Amino acid sequence: MDRPFKIFYAGTLKPGTDRADFIDRFSQTFRLDRDRAKRLIESGKAVMLKKDLDRASAEQLRDQLEEMGMEVRVEPPIPKDSGLSLVPKEEELAESEAVSEATGKTVCPKCGSLRIENDRCLDCGIVLSKYQRIQERRKQLEENMVVEENPYTPPQAPLVEETEDREAMTGPHGLPIGQGWNWIANGFAYIKRDLLAWIGAFVVFVILSLLLQLVPLIGPLALQILTPILMGGLMLGARAQEQGDHFEVRHLFAGFSQHTGQLALVGLYYLLAMFLVGLLMAVLLGGVLADQMEQPMMQQDPALAMQGMADPTMVLLAALIGLALAIPLSMAYFFAPALVAIEGLSALSAMKYSFLGCLKNILPFLWYGLIGFLLLILAILPLGLGLLIVGPLIFASIYVAFREIYYG
């Protein structure tokens, strides 16, 4: 009987699924070593679990995995004349090579564009060298996949090889000032590919933020802790795009399926640090006021004392001190969600590497911040509707900056 169906792990677990419990159940159910199961689940990558299944077996296995809490998809057979393939067809590659030879320029193997800059396609957003490695890897996995009679017995070696096929982090690297603009420009290439999904994720993010802000006291605190988890999900979605897949709204919640505790700790550490900064400002400002109030003139003239308390110089001094402390904290926070979600670092290590990455790129970040500020002003002018583009653009540009700074 023809068995053309394949089943893929989407790289995430369903929201609310306990990761440790799932790994135990998954390894026991499918007789897979727990360390291998853990690497698979925490890889964040789309992995083909099984191929050569008939429809009934594929759907039965999918239902079982989804019931356990895994996000999976069944891929139906692709008609030979559909033009769809994980690997570019030979005639398309030949055409790209012919165009490349005729023009002397590099051609994108995914979309055929000639707009290539720094190994990245400006039209579809992929990194050419990495895209080609991924396609070759997928083809190799399909050719070498061990097919077993029991569709519920997961393949051993291919799963381990896929989860260990991870690009090593080599940074943080210092980059020239012009990269600040490239982060924005390349970020636009990401959102353009899956524009509606990026806008949808941004809208959901904003709605969740507003709803939490309405909850007295607890809501704003919860938002600070949840934000790195949501940001981590967006970074995973951008990475899926870079690997040739599509960004989807569900990627916003991917951080709830892996490294959730460390992502939440990033938000908690940042919240506690900002609280200490505010407390220090209050103590310093209170000490200055106390010293002024002890002056004889202040004690004799209540009006003068009130005027001293409202002295803009003291307010400005407190603000400058707070800013001087808040900037390093923001630097430690900026890339931390991406470092935790993608590299699996602990919260403290991620914040350390985030600070170093920002410190080595002060000039690009100044340029990046100025451009981002101008874009936000332009986005607000048409009744704020421009934020539907600029908001996702900022998120995507963070991933682009992360990739360039930490992977070179």
Protein Blocks (a to p, Z undefined) as FASTA:
>chain_A
ZZfbccddehiacehiafklmmmmmmmmnopafklmmmmmmnopacdfbghiafklmmmm
mmmmmmnopacdddddddfklopafbdcfklmmmmmmmmmmnopacdfklopabdgehia
fknopafklmmmmmmmmmmmmmmoccdfblklccfklmmmmmmmccddfbdcdddfklmm
mmmmmmmmmmmmmmmlmmmmmmmmmmmmmmmmmpghjlmmmmmmmmmmmmmmmmmmmmmm
mnopacdfklmmmmmmgoklmmmmmmmmmmmmmmmmmmmmmmmmmmmmmmmmmpmklmmm
mmlmmmmmmomklmmmmmmmmmmmmmmmmmmmmmmmmmmmmnopafklmmmmmmmmmmmm
mmmmmmmmmmmmmmmmmmmmnnolmmmmmmmmmmmmmmmmmmmmmnZZ
